[in-house]
Amino acid sequence: MRELTIGPDRIADDTDCYVIAEIGHNHQGELEKCKEMFREAKECGANAVKLQKRDNRTLFTRAMFEKPYDNENSFGPTYGAHREALEFGWDEYVELKRYAEEIGITFFATAFDFPSADFLAKLDVPAFKIASGDLKSIPLLTHIAAYGKPMIVSSGGGSIEDIRRALDAILPINPQVALLQATATYPTVAEEMNLRVIPALREEFPETVVGLSDHYNGIAMAVAAYVLGSRIVEKHFTLNHTWRGTDHALSLEPIGMAKMIRDLRRIRVALGSGVKQPHPNEASALAKMGKSLVAARALPAGHVLTLEDIAMKSPGGGIPPYEIERLVGATLPQAVEEDEMFDGSLLQGTRIEATAGAAV
């Protein structure tokens, strides 16, 4: 069965979409700002908040760490210094975990390297996120799989062969895996979303929950993805588009996050059962808009009905128009007035009583 449980939430084909508010480093290295983002995400209806954990000295080459990083979004003179300024340590993560539990929202993070994975395992996060850039990092994937926690794997920049390779490595160790369709462009334009990958992944991996890591600058794609079978959506989240940092421009502010979650909750209900049948709430509208077979003019008792004797007029509720051929040739047991509905017993070859008060 296609199912995954993260914290208190069950994720399956019959559930609402599991929404992850991806904070990343949009907190700008400020603990209280990050807690405010947790609180806002919870109020929007998100199931989880997520950060990104890096051990920067381990993750980057010396050349990349020391590369000058002088731009409007920089928090340091080099790329390494920039990353270090945004990175939370153990005490901050402990406090954020405590706060998430206090307000009732699930908290986990992306592990970009082995020390970060061990860090998060020690923190006892309920799940691990794998970034698109690590779809091919089999040693890291198997290392994280051994923790036995749910893994959400993004597939941006990958092929179906890359996904198979990753799952072949993870699943023998840990069956708790979800796959996210993703495009590793920030933001992603509509032409690059390739949402049809979602049903393709569902068919290829019938036991695996499939979702979307959504970098589109808007809320429409998440709803479309749900219709196609996505049951997880990860969406970047900020409190202010104008804040310094590269991710804020493609992130949803609280009003956008709340609207996206509202629409996702509505769409599950709106999809319905898939069985086409009348809904009880349609009855009054159809009675007004529908048509019944009525007398085209006043007709005497004993008259044998012809096509010219029958009209289709609103309201509905009488003999429906699709029965017109069966009504032709019936004999009226008593006179009817113009616009009077014909009684249904005419279709059964029995005597009728004219429907009183049925004239339009």
Contacts in CASP RR format, 6 or more apart in sequence:
PFRMAT RR
TARGET T0000
AUTHOR 0000-0000-0000
METHOD contacts of the structure
MODEL  1
MRELTIGPDRIADDTDCYVIAEIGHNHQGELEKCKEMFREAKECGANAVK
LQKRDNRTLFTRAMFEKPYDNENSFGPTYGAHREALEFGWDEYVELKRYA
EEIGITFFATAFDFPSADFLAKLDVPAFKIASGDLKSIPLLTHIAAYGKP
MIVSSGGGSIEDIRRALDAILPINPQVALLQATATYPTVAEEMNLRVIPA
LREEFPETVVGLSDHYNGIAMAVAAYVLGSRIVEKHFTLNHTWRGTDHAL
SLEPIGMAKMIRDLRRIRVALGSGVKQPHPNEASALAKMGKSLVAARALP
AGHVLTLEDIAMKSPGGGIPPYEIERLVGATLPQAVEEDEMFDGSLLQGT
RIEATAGAAV
1 12 0 8 1.000
1 207 0 8 1.000
2 12 0 8 1.000
2 13 0 8 1.000
2 202 0 8 1.000
2 206 0 8 1.000
2 207 0 8 1.000
2 208 0 8 1.000
2 209 0 8 1.000
3 10 0 8 1.000
3 11 0 8 1.000
3 12 0 8 1.000
3 209 0 8 1.000
4 10 0 8 1.000
4 11 0 8 1.000
4 12 0 8 1.000
4 150 0 8 1.000
4 176 0 8 1.000
4 177 0 8 1.000
4 178 0 8 1.000
4 209 0 8 1.000
5 11 0 8 1.000
5 150 0 8 1.000
5 176 0 8 1.000
6 18 0 8 1.000
6 47 0 8 1.000
6 48 0 8 1.000
6 106 0 8 1.000
6 108 0 8 1.000
6 126 0 8 1.000
6 127 0 8 1.000
6 150 0 8 1.000
7 106 0 8 1.000
7 126 0 8 1.000
7 127 0 8 1.000
8 106 0 8 1.000
9 15 0 8 1.000
9 18 0 8 1.000
9 47 0 8 1.000
9 48 0 8 1.000
9 106 0 8 1.000
11 18 0 8 1.000
11 178 0 8 1.000
11 209 0 8 1.000
11 231 0 8 1.000
11 232 0 8 1.000
12 209 0 8 1.000
12 231 0 8 1.000
13 229 0 8 1.000
13 231 0 8 1.000
15 231 0 8 1.000
15 268 0 8 1.000
16 264 0 8 1.000
16 265 0 8 1.000
16 268 0 8 1.000
17 222 0 8 1.000
17 226 0 8 1.000
17 230 0 8 1.000
17 231 0 8 1.000
17 232 0 8 1.000
17 233 0 8 1.000
17 264 0 8 1.000
17 265 0 8 1.000
17 268 0 8 1.000
18 47 0 8 1.000
18 48 0 8 1.000
18 231 0 8 1.000
18 232 0 8 1.000
18 233 0 8 1.000
19 45 0 8 1.000
19 46 0 8 1.000
19 47 0 8 1.000
19 48 0 8 1.000
19 232 0 8 1.000
19 233 0 8 1.000
19 235 0 8 1.000
19 260 0 8 1.000
19 261 0 8 1.000
19 264 0 8 1.000
20 46 0 8 1.000
20 47 0 8 1.000
20 48 0 8 1.000
20 49 0 8 1.000
20 50 0 8 1.000
20 129 0 8 1.000
20 152 0 8 1.000
20 232 0 8 1.000
20 233 0 8 1.000
20 234 0 8 1.000
20 235 0 8 1.000
21 37 0 8 1.000
21 41 0 8 1.000
21 44 0 8 1.000
21 46 0 8 1.000
21 48 0 8 1.000
21 49 0 8 1.000
21 50 0 8 1.000
21 235 0 8 1.000
21 237 0 8 1.000
21 257 0 8 1.000
22 50 0 8 1.000
22 234 0 8 1.000
22 235 0 8 1.000
22 236 0 8 1.000
22 237 0 8 1.000
22 251 0 8 1.000
23 34 0 8 1.000
23 37 0 8 1.000
23 38 0 8 1.000
23 41 0 8 1.000
23 49 0 8 1.000
23 50 0 8 1.000
23 51 0 8 1.000
23 236 0 8 1.000
23 237 0 8 1.000
24 50 0 8 1.000
24 51 0 8 1.000
24 52 0 8 1.000
24 110 0 8 1.000
24 236 0 8 1.000
24 247 0 8 1.000
25 51 0 8 1.000
25 52 0 8 1.000
25 86 0 8 1.000
25 87 0 8 1.000
25 245 0 8 1.000
25 247 0 8 1.000
26 37 0 8 1.000
26 236 0 8 1.000
26 237 0 8 1.000
26 238 0 8 1.000
26 239 0 8 1.000
26 243 0 8 1.000
26 245 0 8 1.000
26 247 0 8 1.000
26 248 0 8 1.000
26 251 0 8 1.000
27 33 0 8 1.000
27 34 0 8 1.000
27 37 0 8 1.000
27 51 0 8 1.000
27 86 0 8 1.000
28 75 0 8 1.000
28 86 0 8 1.000
28 243 0 8 1.000
28 244 0 8 1.000
28 245 0 8 1.000
29 75 0 8 1.000
29 85 0 8 1.000
29 86 0 8 1.000
29 87 0 8 1.000
29 88 0 8 1.000
31 88 0 8 1.000
31 92 0 8 1.000
31 95 0 8 1.000
31 96 0 8 1.000
33 239 0 8 1.000
34 51 0 8 1.000
34 88 0 8 1.000
34 92 0 8 1.000
34 96 0 8 1.000
35 95 0 8 1.000
35 96 0 8 1.000
35 99 0 8 1.000
36 239 0 8 1.000
37 49 0 8 1.000
37 237 0 8 1.000
37 238 0 8 1.000
37 239 0 8 1.000
38 49 0 8 1.000
38 96 0 8 1.000
38 99 0 8 1.000
38 100 0 8 1.000
38 103 0 8 1.000
38 105 0 8 1.000
38 107 0 8 1.000
39 103 0 8 1.000
40 237 0 8 1.000
40 239 0 8 1.000
40 254 0 8 1.000
40 257 0 8 1.000
41 49 0 8 1.000
41 105 0 8 1.000
41 237 0 8 1.000
41 254 0 8 1.000
41 257 0 8 1.000
42 49 0 8 1.000
42 103 0 8 1.000
42 104 0 8 1.000
42 105 0 8 1.000
43 254 0 8 1.000
43 258 0 8 1.000
44 254 0 8 1.000
44 256 0 8 1.000
44 257 0 8 1.000
44 258 0 8 1.000
44 261 0 8 1.000
45 257 0 8 1.000
45 258 0 8 1.000
45 261 0 8 1.000
46 105 0 8 1.000
46 237 0 8 1.000
46 257 0 8 1.000
46 261 0 8 1.000
47 105 0 8 1.000
47 106 0 8 1.000
48 105 0 8 1.000
48 106 0 8 1.000
48 107 0 8 1.000
48 108 0 8 1.000
48 127 0 8 1.000
49 100 0 8 1.000
49 105 0 8 1.000
49 106 0 8 1.000
49 107 0 8 1.000
49 237 0 8 1.000
50 107 0 8 1.000
50 108 0 8 1.000
50 109 0 8 1.000
50 110 0 8 1.000
50 129 0 8 1.000
50 234 0 8 1.000
51 88 0 8 1.000
51 96 0 8 1.000
51 107 0 8 1.000
51 109 0 8 1.000
51 110 0 8 1.000
52 109 0 8 1.000
52 110 0 8 1.000
52 112 0 8 1.000
52 131 0 8 1.000
53 87 0 8 1.000
53 93 0 8 1.000
53 109 0 8 1.000
53 110 0 8 1.000
53 111 0 8 1.000
53 112 0 8 1.000
53 116 0 8 1.000
53 119 0 8 1.000
53 120 0 8 1.000
54 83 0 8 1.000
54 87 0 8 1.000
54 112 0 8 1.000
54 113 0 8 1.000
54 116 0 8 1.000
55 112 0 8 1.000
55 113 0 8 1.000
55 114 0 8 1.000
55 115 0 8 1.000
55 116 0 8 1.000
55 119 0 8 1.000
56 65 0 8 1.000
56 80 0 8 1.000
56 83 0 8 1.000
56 84 0 8 1.000
56 87 0 8 1.000
57 65 0 8 1.000
58 113 0 8 1.000
58 114 0 8 1.000
58 115 0 8 1.000
59 112 0 8 1.000
59 113 0 8 1.000
59 116 0 8 1.000
60 79 0 8 1.000
60 80 0 8 1.000
60 83 0 8 1.000
64 79 0 8 1.000
64 80 0 8 1.000
65 78 0 8 1.000
65 79 0 8 1.000
65 80 0 8 1.000
65 83 0 8 1.000
66 78 0 8 1.000
66 79 0 8 1.000
66 80 0 8 1.000
67 78 0 8 1.000
67 79 0 8 1.000
67 80 0 8 1.000
68 77 0 8 1.000
68 78 0 8 1.000
68 79 0 8 1.000
69 76 0 8 1.000
69 77 0 8 1.000
69 78 0 8 1.000
69 79 0 8 1.000
69 80 0 8 1.000
69 81 0 8 1.000
69 82 0 8 1.000
70 77 0 8 1.000
72 244 0 8 1.000
73 244 0 8 1.000
73 245 0 8 1.000
73 246 0 8 1.000
74 82 0 8 1.000
75 81 0 8 1.000
75 82 0 8 1.000
75 85 0 8 1.000
75 86 0 8 1.000
75 244 0 8 1.000
76 82 0 8 1.000
76 85 0 8 1.000
88 96 0 8 1.000
90 119 0 8 1.000
93 119 0 8 1.000
93 123 0 8 1.000
94 123 0 8 1.000
96 107 0 8 1.000
97 107 0 8 1.000
97 123 0 8 1.000
97 125 0 8 1.000
100 106 0 8 1.000
100 107 0 8 1.000
101 107 0 8 1.000
106 126 0 8 1.000
106 127 0 8 1.000
107 125 0 8 1.000
108 120 0 8 1.000
108 125 0 8 1.000
108 126 0 8 1.000
108 127 0 8 1.000
108 128 0 8 1.000
108 129 0 8 1.000
109 116 0 8 1.000
109 120 0 8 1.000
109 125 0 8 1.000
109 128 0 8 1.000
109 129 0 8 1.000
110 128 0 8 1.000
110 129 0 8 1.000
110 130 0 8 1.000
110 131 0 8 1.000
111 117 0 8 1.000
111 119 0 8 1.000
111 120 0 8 1.000
111 128 0 8 1.000
111 129 0 8 1.000
111 130 0 8 1.000
111 140 0 8 1.000
111 144 0 8 1.000
112 131 0 8 1.000
112 134 0 8 1.000
113 140 0 8 1.000
114 140 0 8 1.000
114 143 0 8 1.000
117 128 0 8 1.000
117 140 0 8 1.000
117 143 0 8 1.000
117 144 0 8 1.000
117 147 0 8 1.000
120 128 0 8 1.000
121 147 0 8 1.000
121 149 0 8 1.000
125 149 0 8 1.000
126 149 0 8 1.000
126 150 0 8 1.000
127 149 0 8 1.000
127 150 0 8 1.000
127 151 0 8 1.000
127 152 0 8 1.000
128 144 0 8 1.000
128 147 0 8 1.000
128 149 0 8 1.000
128 150 0 8 1.000
128 151 0 8 1.000
128 152 0 8 1.000
129 151 0 8 1.000
129 152 0 8 1.000
129 154 0 8 1.000
129 234 0 8 1.000
130 140 0 8 1.000
130 141 0 8 1.000
130 144 0 8 1.000
130 151 0 8 1.000
130 152 0 8 1.000
130 153 0 8 1.000
130 154 0 8 1.000
131 154 0 8 1.000
132 154 0 8 1.000
132 155 0 8 1.000
132 156 0 8 1.000
132 157 0 8 1.000
132 158 0 8 1.000
132 182 0 8 1.000
132 184 0 8 1.000
132 213 0 8 1.000
133 154 0 8 1.000
133 156 0 8 1.000
133 157 0 8 1.000
133 184 0 8 1.000
134 140 0 8 1.000
134 141 0 8 1.000
135 153 0 8 1.000
135 154 0 8 1.000
135 155 0 8 1.000
135 156 0 8 1.000
135 157 0 8 1.000
135 158 0 8 1.000
135 162 0 8 1.000
135 163 0 8 1.000
135 166 0 8 1.000
136 158 0 8 1.000
136 162 0 8 1.000
136 165 0 8 1.000
136 166 0 8 1.000
138 165 0 8 1.000
138 166 0 8 1.000
138 169 0 8 1.000
141 151 0 8 1.000
141 153 0 8 1.000
141 166 0 8 1.000
141 169 0 8 1.000
141 170 0 8 1.000
142 169 0 8 1.000
142 170 0 8 1.000
142 173 0 8 1.000
144 151 0 8 1.000
145 151 0 8 1.000
145 169 0 8 1.000
145 170 0 8 1.000
145 173 0 8 1.000
145 174 0 8 1.000
146 173 0 8 1.000
146 174 0 8 1.000
147 174 0 8 1.000
148 173 0 8 1.000
148 174 0 8 1.000
148 176 0 8 1.000
149 174 0 8 1.000
149 176 0 8 1.000
150 176 0 8 1.000
150 177 0 8 1.000
150 178 0 8 1.000
151 170 0 8 1.000
151 174 0 8 1.000
151 176 0 8 1.000
151 177 0 8 1.000
151 178 0 8 1.000
152 177 0 8 1.000
152 178 0 8 1.000
152 180 0 8 1.000
152 232 0 8 1.000
152 234 0 8 1.000
153 163 0 8 1.000
153 166 0 8 1.000
153 170 0 8 1.000
153 177 0 8 1.000
153 178 0 8 1.000
153 179 0 8 1.000
153 180 0 8 1.000
154 180 0 8 1.000
154 182 0 8 1.000
154 213 0 8 1.000
154 234 0 8 1.000
155 162 0 8 1.000
155 163 0 8 1.000
155 179 0 8 1.000
155 180 0 8 1.000
155 181 0 8 1.000
155 182 0 8 1.000
156 181 0 8 1.000
156 182 0 8 1.000
156 183 0 8 1.000
156 184 0 8 1.000
156 213 0 8 1.000
157 182 0 8 1.000
157 183 0 8 1.000
157 184 0 8 1.000
160 200 0 8 1.000
160 204 0 8 1.000
163 179 0 8 1.000
163 201 0 8 1.000
163 204 0 8 1.000
163 205 0 8 1.000
167 177 0 8 1.000
167 179 0 8 1.000
167 205 0 8 1.000
167 208 0 8 1.000
170 177 0 8 1.000
171 177 0 8 1.000
175 207 0 8 1.000
177 208 0 8 1.000
177 209 0 8 1.000
178 208 0 8 1.000
178 209 0 8 1.000
178 210 0 8 1.000
178 211 0 8 1.000
178 232 0 8 1.000
179 201 0 8 1.000
179 205 0 8 1.000
179 208 0 8 1.000
179 209 0 8 1.000
179 210 0 8 1.000
179 211 0 8 1.000
180 210 0 8 1.000
180 211 0 8 1.000
180 212 0 8 1.000
180 213 0 8 1.000
180 232 0 8 1.000
180 234 0 8 1.000
181 194 0 8 1.000
181 195 0 8 1.000
181 197 0 8 1.000
181 198 0 8 1.000
181 201 0 8 1.000
181 210 0 8 1.000
181 211 0 8 1.000
181 212 0 8 1.000
181 213 0 8 1.000
181 225 0 8 1.000
181 230 0 8 1.000
182 212 0 8 1.000
182 213 0 8 1.000
182 215 0 8 1.000
183 192 0 8 1.000
183 193 0 8 1.000
183 194 0 8 1.000
183 215 0 8 1.000
185 192 0 8 1.000
185 215 0 8 1.000
186 215 0 8 1.000
186 246 0 8 1.000
186 247 0 8 1.000
186 250 0 8 1.000
187 215 0 8 1.000
187 216 0 8 1.000
187 217 0 8 1.000
187 249 0 8 1.000
187 250 0 8 1.000
188 214 0 8 1.000
188 215 0 8 1.000
188 216 0 8 1.000
189 216 0 8 1.000
190 216 0 8 1.000
190 221 0 8 1.000
193 216 0 8 1.000
193 221 0 8 1.000
195 212 0 8 1.000
195 221 0 8 1.000
195 224 0 8 1.000
195 225 0 8 1.000
195 228 0 8 1.000
196 228 0 8 1.000
198 210 0 8 1.000
198 211 0 8 1.000
198 212 0 8 1.000
198 225 0 8 1.000
198 228 0 8 1.000
198 229 0 8 1.000
198 230 0 8 1.000
199 228 0 8 1.000
199 229 0 8 1.000
201 208 0 8 1.000
201 210 0 8 1.000
202 208 0 8 1.000
202 210 0 8 1.000
202 229 0 8 1.000
209 231 0 8 1.000
209 232 0 8 1.000
210 229 0 8 1.000
210 230 0 8 1.000
210 231 0 8 1.000
210 232 0 8 1.000
211 225 0 8 1.000
211 229 0 8 1.000
211 230 0 8 1.000
211 231 0 8 1.000
211 232 0 8 1.000
211 233 0 8 1.000
212 221 0 8 1.000
212 222 0 8 1.000
212 225 0 8 1.000
212 230 0 8 1.000
212 232 0 8 1.000
212 233 0 8 1.000
212 234 0 8 1.000
213 233 0 8 1.000
213 234 0 8 1.000
214 221 0 8 1.000
214 222 0 8 1.000
214 225 0 8 1.000
214 233 0 8 1.000
214 234 0 8 1.000
214 235 0 8 1.000
215 236 0 8 1.000
215 250 0 8 1.000
217 249 0 8 1.000
217 250 0 8 1.000
218 252 0 8 1.000
218 256 0 8 1.000
218 260 0 8 1.000
219 252 0 8 1.000
219 256 0 8 1.000
219 259 0 8 1.000
219 260 0 8 1.000
219 263 0 8 1.000
222 230 0 8 1.000
222 233 0 8 1.000
222 235 0 8 1.000
222 260 0 8 1.000
222 263 0 8 1.000
222 264 0 8 1.000
223 260 0 8 1.000
223 263 0 8 1.000
223 264 0 8 1.000
223 267 0 8 1.000
225 233 0 8 1.000
226 233 0 8 1.000
226 264 0 8 1.000
226 267 0 8 1.000
226 268 0 8 1.000
227 267 0 8 1.000
227 271 0 8 1.000
233 260 0 8 1.000
233 264 0 8 1.000
235 251 0 8 1.000
235 252 0 8 1.000
235 257 0 8 1.000
235 260 0 8 1.000
236 247 0 8 1.000
236 250 0 8 1.000
236 251 0 8 1.000
236 252 0 8 1.000
237 251 0 8 1.000
237 252 0 8 1.000
237 257 0 8 1.000
238 247 0 8 1.000
238 248 0 8 1.000
238 251 0 8 1.000
238 252 0 8 1.000
238 253 0 8 1.000
239 253 0 8 1.000
239 254 0 8 1.000
240 248 0 8 1.000
240 253 0 8 1.000
241 248 0 8 1.000
241 249 0 8 1.000
241 251 0 8 1.000
241 253 0 8 1.000
242 248 0 8 1.000
252 260 0 8 1.000
278 286 0 8 1.000
286 316 0 8 1.000
287 315 0 8 1.000
287 316 0 8 1.000
287 317 0 8 1.000
288 314 0 8 1.000
288 315 0 8 1.000
288 316 0 8 1.000
289 314 0 8 1.000
289 316 0 8 1.000
290 314 0 8 1.000
290 315 0 8 1.000
290 316 0 8 1.000
290 317 0 8 1.000
291 312 0 8 1.000
291 313 0 8 1.000
291 314 0 8 1.000
291 316 0 8 1.000
291 320 0 8 1.000
291 321 0 8 1.000
292 312 0 8 1.000
292 313 0 8 1.000
292 314 0 8 1.000
292 315 0 8 1.000
292 316 0 8 1.000
292 317 0 8 1.000
292 318 0 8 1.000
292 319 0 8 1.000
292 320 0 8 1.000
292 321 0 8 1.000
292 341 0 8 1.000
293 310 0 8 1.000
293 311 0 8 1.000
293 312 0 8 1.000
293 318 0 8 1.000
293 319 0 8 1.000
293 320 0 8 1.000
293 321 0 8 1.000
293 323 0 8 1.000
293 324 0 8 1.000
293 327 0 8 1.000
293 341 0 8 1.000
293 342 0 8 1.000
294 310 0 8 1.000
294 311 0 8 1.000
294 312 0 8 1.000
294 313 0 8 1.000
294 339 0 8 1.000
294 340 0 8 1.000
294 341 0 8 1.000
294 342 0 8 1.000
294 358 0 8 1.000
294 360 0 8 1.000
295 309 0 8 1.000
295 310 0 8 1.000
295 311 0 8 1.000
295 336 0 8 1.000
295 337 0 8 1.000
295 338 0 8 1.000
295 339 0 8 1.000
295 340 0 8 1.000
295 342 0 8 1.000
296 308 0 8 1.000
296 309 0 8 1.000
296 310 0 8 1.000
296 311 0 8 1.000
296 338 0 8 1.000
297 309 0 8 1.000
297 338 0 8 1.000
298 335 0 8 1.000
298 336 0 8 1.000
298 337 0 8 1.000
298 338 0 8 1.000
299 305 0 8 1.000
299 309 0 8 1.000
299 332 0 8 1.000
299 335 0 8 1.000
299 336 0 8 1.000
300 332 0 8 1.000
300 335 0 8 1.000
301 332 0 8 1.000
301 333 0 8 1.000
301 334 0 8 1.000
301 335 0 8 1.000
302 331 0 8 1.000
302 332 0 8 1.000
302 333 0 8 1.000
303 309 0 8 1.000
303 331 0 8 1.000
303 332 0 8 1.000
304 329 0 8 1.000
304 330 0 8 1.000
304 331 0 8 1.000
304 332 0 8 1.000
305 327 0 8 1.000
305 328 0 8 1.000
305 329 0 8 1.000
305 330 0 8 1.000
305 331 0 8 1.000
305 332 0 8 1.000
305 342 0 8 1.000
305 346 0 8 1.000
306 328 0 8 1.000
306 329 0 8 1.000
307 324 0 8 1.000
307 328 0 8 1.000
310 324 0 8 1.000
310 327 0 8 1.000
310 328 0 8 1.000
310 342 0 8 1.000
311 339 0 8 1.000
312 321 0 8 1.000
312 324 0 8 1.000
313 339 0 8 1.000
313 360 0 8 1.000
314 360 0 8 1.000
315 360 0 8 1.000
317 341 0 8 1.000
318 341 0 8 1.000
318 342 0 8 1.000
318 344 0 8 1.000
318 355 0 8 1.000
318 358 0 8 1.000
319 327 0 8 1.000
319 341 0 8 1.000
319 342 0 8 1.000
319 343 0 8 1.000
319 344 0 8 1.000
319 346 0 8 1.000
319 347 0 8 1.000
323 347 0 8 1.000
326 347 0 8 1.000
327 342 0 8 1.000
327 346 0 8 1.000
327 347 0 8 1.000
330 342 0 8 1.000
330 346 0 8 1.000
330 347 0 8 1.000
330 349 0 8 1.000
332 346 0 8 1.000
332 352 0 8 1.000
333 351 0 8 1.000
333 352 0 8 1.000
333 353 0 8 1.000
334 352 0 8 1.000
334 353 0 8 1.000
334 354 0 8 1.000
335 354 0 8 1.000
336 342 0 8 1.000
336 354 0 8 1.000
337 354 0 8 1.000
337 359 0 8 1.000
338 359 0 8 1.000
339 358 0 8 1.000
339 359 0 8 1.000
339 360 0 8 1.000
340 354 0 8 1.000
340 355 0 8 1.000
340 357 0 8 1.000
340 358 0 8 1.000
340 359 0 8 1.000
341 355 0 8 1.000
341 358 0 8 1.000
342 352 0 8 1.000
342 355 0 8 1.000
343 352 0 8 1.000
343 353 0 8 1.000
343 354 0 8 1.000
343 355 0 8 1.000
344 352 0 8 1.000
345 351 0 8 1.000
345 352 0 8 1.000
346 352 0 8 1.000
END
